[in-house]
Amino acid sequence: MSAASNPPQSVPGPVDPNTLLPPDEPVQLLDDQGTLHEVEGFPLDLKDEDFRNLYRYMVLARRVDKQAINLQRQGQLGVYASLLGQEAAQIGGAYALDEQDWVFPSYREMGAALVRGVDPGKVLHLFRGTWLSNHDPMATHFGLLSIPIGTQALHAAGFAMGAKFDGKDLVVMTYFGDGATSEGDPHEAMNFAAVYDAPCIFFVQNNQYAISVPLSKQTRAPTIAHKAVGYGMPGFRCDGNDVLATYAVARQAVDRARRGEGPSLIEALTYRMEAHTTADDPTRYRTPEELEEWKRRDPIARFETFLEAEGLLDDDFRAQIDEEARGYAARMREEIYDAPHGDPMELFEHVYVDPPASYEEQKAMLRREIASNQEGGS
Ligand SMILES: Cc1ncc(C[n+]2csc(CCOP(=O)(O)OP(=O)(O)O)c2C)c(N)n1
């Protein structure tokens, strides 16, 4: 689609770039010791029940993540991308959404999946190679995990534009990494979303690395949030290991989008404490000291200190979460263990309405390949 064929519905005047710039310091509400400090412009509208729920989701995400890594080690998954350390970023962001809203995730978003009520085992089929996913995106408003970097940003922008054209009250959030901001797809998505005032939040989890490439080799921009100015949308920056900051910042961006004021870019500063995927060896590109430093900033430990001081964490609640986590892990094992592989010919389904001529040749080629492997194996 070209911008000319479908003009924006409203044409705002020139934007003062100063109103779009991120603040000098990332928004932080809970300091490293777990003490709450109010920050102007980012009020917290959370009740005790919400605080407990945020904690519950973070602990569940960490346990689900551990189970997925174990399934990979047992040979049940081909690969898995851990979210360890990024729980606050993902969960604070997704918690700011309402039921009618949508999430378009990358491959690392098991925490956001939980907030949307997605059964994690079902999503893991992608990592087993059995199917794209067994969850229903229409029921949960959580799209399929996207392995090609940044492509989900386009799905999100397009979906948000469509929702706006249809007059629907919904906000779209898409997650991607710092590395993805060097790709063309997020750029095109952010530009279109801004031009069309689409209700789309671009939530960047800056976990410092794109596999082994550090952020310093990724961009010359002062911060990722500064890139927002170039699109004409506000850039927010927050401590991604502080769940109250990620929530409060996302809340502002979501409310803004819901009021019809267009998209926002959020940069949450965090750290991937595990390997990039189970196929990666992070000791080859980062030091043990760096990892230790970030472990001290663990998002769950920090929030726990706050909740304990507020009298919101007790043994009963911890036991309840533990039981829930065991239930999730058991269901993941049931769903994934020895799940039958699909027919490789499915590769050709759901791609074209009118397949090109080369398609039949390629299908025949794969059929021959499978047959010769079967002959070779018997
Ligand atoms: C289009 C595309 N190019 C390259 C890759 C290979 N690849 C997989 S993960 C990755 C790094 C992504 O880093 P980032 O966007 O920071 O996200 P993170 O994995 O840190 O969450 C790359 C280059 C890919 N999956 N898709």
The ligand as a Gaussian input file, in Angstrom:
#p B3LYP/6-31G(d) Opt

LIG

1 1
 C       15.419000     -10.963000       9.342000
 C       16.336000     -11.702000      10.256000
 N       17.663000     -11.501000      10.179000
 C       18.499000     -12.162000      11.008000
 C       18.007000     -13.063000      11.920000
 C       18.947000     -13.795000      12.857000
 N       18.798000     -13.300000      14.222000
 C       18.098000     -13.967000      15.148000
 S       18.032000     -13.170000      16.607000
 C       18.978000     -11.898000      16.041000
 C       19.332000     -10.738000      16.946000
 C       18.135000      -9.954000      17.386000
 O       18.503000      -9.065000      18.399000
 P       17.450000      -8.092000      19.068000
 O       16.563000      -7.505000      18.033000
 O       18.204000      -7.149000      19.926000
 O       16.526000      -9.047000      19.947000
 P       16.904000     -10.052000      21.135000
 O       17.185000     -11.384000      20.505000
 O       18.076000      -9.496000      21.868000
 O       15.672000     -10.127000      21.971000
 C       19.320000     -12.113000      14.709000
 C       20.164000     -11.198000      13.914000
 C       16.598000     -13.256000      11.947000
 N       16.015000     -14.085000      12.844000
 N       15.786000     -12.563000      11.124000

